[in-house]
Amino acid sequence: MERRASPCPVPAVGWYGSLGTLLLLVALFAVGAFDATGGGRIALGGVAAALSGYFVLVALGRVARGRIERSPEGIYQRSWSFEVFLPWRGVVRLAPRGEDGQAIYVVGFGNAPWHRRRFVNLGRKDRPLTTPGIHIPGNVLAVDPALVYHLLGYYLDNAAARAELGTEAALRRARAAAFG
């Protein structure tokens, strides 16, 4: 998987609030376990230990804050529990979707060379596609999904402009919304 890092990755939101909420839950279950007796102590302590396992996954890098990066070679997505890389030559088109909070689908050719790797199974919601492509849920992006959609579309349609990806020129283009 060859890719040059983007100077302006598009991060996902909700990471720190989610960790804080989980930490609060761990603390509540741990305190409850100390206050409980018998089977209640075991049950609450078990829940606290299971929830604490999430922090171990974060520390090991198996769960990380998501981001979307564009490079001259292709599009990289790092979700909480997986990563996907699809080279530009493997992209057929972009498809906006209204469900899932303004999702963006980067549709790949059926035989496109692509890379996907799952780090941990966090359920049905957070998983890579099974065919070449990338699903970007707009409701978790830290920026307007329309900006991401139009920037991806610009670089998909303008192969010569992809050389600026990974440079400050791409950052200026994104800030100025100069993709028309």
Protein Blocks (a to p, Z undefined) as FASTA:
>chain_A
ZZdddfbdcddehklmmmmmmmmmmmmmmmmmmmmghjlmmmmmmmmmmmmmmmmmmmno
paccddddddfkbccdddfkbccdddfklpfbdcddfehnipacddddfklccddddfbd
gbjklccdfbecddddfklccbdfklmmmmmmmmmmmmmlmmmgopaklmmmmmnopaZZ
